[in-house]
């Protein structure tokens, strides 16, 4: 199993930070981090995640 790392990103204004989990060349973010990253709403992110599972791009238990 490959080692995973946590990387901290910060915008130029210093206000936004997102902890990113890197694992096997994949980036993992929780729902709140996705909302911040895409400057969107929780309901919008939830809808996109639901579509990802419905289309079989990811397995929900993963």
N, C-alpha and C positions, 0 to 999 in steps of 0.2 A: 504494500500500500504506500502510495506517495505521501510525503509530508504536506500538510496544508499550512498556509500562512494567513495571517491577518494583516491587511494593508490599510492604512488610514489615508484618505484623500480629503483635501480641503480646498474650497474655492479661493479665489484671489482675495475676496473680501474677508476671509477668515471666519465666516459665519456658518457654513455648511460643512459638516464632516460626515462621512459615511464609512463605517467599518465594512470591509469586504472580505469574505472568506474565499480564498482561492484553493480549489481542490481538483486535481486531475484536469487542469486546463479549463475548469469551469468557474464561473463567478457566482457566488450564492449570496442573495440579499433577502432579508425578510420583507414583509409587506410594507411596513413603515418606511424602510429604507428605499423601496421602489417609489413610494409616494414622494419622498424628498427628492430622489434622483430625477424623476420625470415631472416634478412640480405638478402633480395630479391629485386626484381625490382617492380616498381609500376605496370607495365604491367602484371607481373606474378601474383601479388596479385589480380589485376582486373579480370584476367582469372579465378582464383579460386573462387572469389566472384560470378562471373557470373554463374559458374557451380553449386554453392550452391543454387542459385535462380532457375536455370533450373531444378535441381533435386528435388526441393520442400522442401529442408531442412529448408529454411527460406522463408518468404514472403517478397518481395522486399520493401513493404511499411512499414515494421516493424522497 
